[in-house]
Amino acid sequence: MQILDGKLVSEAIKAQLATKVAELKAAGKKTPHLAAILVGNNGASETYVASKVKSCAEIGYNSTLLRFDEQISEKHLLDHITMLNENADVDGILVQLPLPKHINEELVINTIDPSKDVDGFHPMNVGKMVSGLPTFVPATPYGIMLLLEHYQIPTKGKHAVVIGRSHIVGTPVSILLSRSANPGNCTVTLCHSQTTNLKEICLQADIIVAAIGKPNFVTADMVKEGAVIVDVGINRVADASKKSGFRLLGDVKFDEVAPKCSFITPVPGGVGPMTIAALLKNTYHAAIGQKVNMN
Ligand code: NDP
């Protein structure tokens, strides 16, 4: 069994981006600039945004963090997004989800200029991804593909089972894995809460991508010997022995599943850091006016 070390690979991607940014600066060109919007005080969201902003600083990007109170009106938030759209110095805009209930997430995403939508959630970018056109690919699926590519995981002709059909992870990763590309060319089964024979389907999988949001959901009896496991889940589970009061668990019961696998991502240190690396790549592409072609 080999660990798919997302931390290591993300550090390598960040080092490459840092070199490219230094070259842009030396050539008198624009420094990539990511603007992040955080609404409210959700602990997990705070952690994610902080690490995105910190990563920008590490590789020489500019970043702006706009923090708003939980009570911010939808109009006020949309006005700020419009200002960022019109600010020529800002290349990428991300709005950390979830948003408070009184704000329409769809409207917020639709307001972001598609050319600055580095999370790849705008319907125009989603449509381009589905159509196989160059675009911003959502960061988590993009990060997963970069990780599979780095470790040269054989995917052609393999049966990939994706558990979870969210717009931000499950659905896009199922599309990317089914593409005629490398990594890709998988036969994909997309499962969700209404799937009746999940265990049987998982036992046929050469590759499992678990994006469910339930700790330890995928157990050893669901996994074929030699399978590749990508665990997207980040679940906070109460743990009095930790200073924070919680620990992070993936969607896969790592200790019992790992011995059966050929490759597996750990949590933390797998898909999480790759998501940030992919976001930074998208921001670089936004700054130089280029899109990613996953075909
Ligand atoms: P969502 O809650 O949006 O989606 C969860 C999916 O899991 C749904 O499609 C749901 O099905 C499915 N599901 C729920 N219960 C079952 C079940 N019993 N059997 C099969 N499928 C089930 O979650 P996200 O996609 O946003 O996130 C998933 C996990 O990944 C979370 O832990 C999240 O924190 C993590 N995450 C990690 C990221 C990273 O960078 N590593 C980035 C984004 C998310 P249905 O559609 O029928 O309800």
Boltz pocket constraint, residues with backbone or C-beta under 6 A from the ligand:
constraints:
  - pocket:
      binder: B
      contacts: [[A, 140], [A, 163], [A, 164], [A, 165], [A, 166], [A, 167], [A, 168], [A, 169], [A, 170], [A, 191], [A, 192], [A, 193], [A, 194], [A, 195], [A, 198], [A, 210], [A, 211], [A, 212], [A, 213], [A, 214], [A, 231], [A, 232], [A, 233], [A, 234], [A, 235], [A, 271], [A, 272], [A, 273], [A, 275]]
      max_distance: 6.0
